[in-house]
Amino acid sequence: MAHSTLYYSWSHRLGAWLLRGCSWLVLLFLILPILVIVPLSFNHEPFFSFTQGMLTFEPGAYSLRWYRQVFEDEAWLLSIKNSFIIGISATLIATVLGTCAAVGLARDEMPARRLITALLLSPMIVPVIITAAGMFIFFSDFGLSGNLLGVIVAHAVLGTPFVIITVTATLAGFDYSLVRAAQSLGARPMQVFFDVILPLIRPGVISGALFAFITSFDEVVVILFMAGPEQRTIPRQMFSGLREQINPSILAVATLLILMSIILLITLELLRRRSERMRSAQISE
């Protein structure tokens, strides 16, 4: 009996170590192609040389040359400015629309709830190239193609489904008795939303806003269709740089985007933990 228990313990421990090792290998396989960009962005040489099939990169060649070039180039500065203007504006629109839609769709009495949800989430399902082509044709009739407002609206359309999903997930454990209690005390619908509902779903709203911002900041296909020369964003500028002239400044921008993505992911994880704590406290009460 003791022998079988010991054998089970060792086999269980070995299986756990194998699973953990495979998980780390998969993680390295996925993340190494991204992380290799970081040291290359500090290379002083304008072009990468290969010796016997190996990329040469000497420790003495470290430099911030390409980072300085990014912040001294007018084209890059314009693309950075456009990315933040478009991203922030589209995020605000998507957050408001997505939150209102999620709150309405979370109610059981909402008619055709499943159909409406499917339609609102369709930008995530339909290939982006089809969505971009449809937006270009539709927005051209209203004069929104080739200007900043059209790009902002298009990115808001792409970001709204992410807000709906995150806010809907937060509302899954929402106690609607709090809403009925507030209404019984004479609170108006807007008061109920801002004083009762919004404080409890705020982590989900912020998470959805961050997802919408990342979606807008990374998007390139819609920009190719909708944007004019003055609405170039960072991904559009990187795409042009890769097609026209391979410049190491692209690697510097990519490194900055990786750093920003890491910060946003950490923020999302902190918001997720806070949302779980709030939900646990609500259930315990």
HELIX and SHEET records of a PDB file:
HELIX    1   1 ALA A    2  LEU A   35  1                                  34    
HELIX    2   2 ILE A   37  LEU A   40  1                                   4    
HELIX    3   3 PRO A   59  ALA A   61  5                                   3    
HELIX    4   4 ARG A   65  GLU A   72  1                                   8    
HELIX    5   5 GLU A   74  LEU A  105  1                                  32    
HELIX    6   6 ARG A  113  ILE A  125  1                                  13    
HELIX    7   7 VAL A  128  SER A  140  1                                  13    
HELIX    8   8 LEU A  148  LEU A  171  1                                  24    
HELIX    9   9 SER A  177  SER A  184  1                                   8    
HELIX   10  10 PRO A  189  VAL A  192  1                                   4    
HELIX   11  11 PHE A  193  ILE A  197  3                                   5    
HELIX   12  12 LEU A  198  ASP A  218  1                                  21    
HELIX   13  13 VAL A  221  MET A  226  1                                   6    
HELIX   14  14 PRO A  229  GLN A  231  5                                   3    
HELIX   15  15 ILE A  234  GLU A  244  1                                  11    
HELIX   16  16 SER A  249  SER A  284  1                                  36    
SHEET    1   A 2 PHE A  50  THR A  51  0                                        
SHEET    2   A 2 MET A  54  LEU A  55 -1                                        
END                                                                             
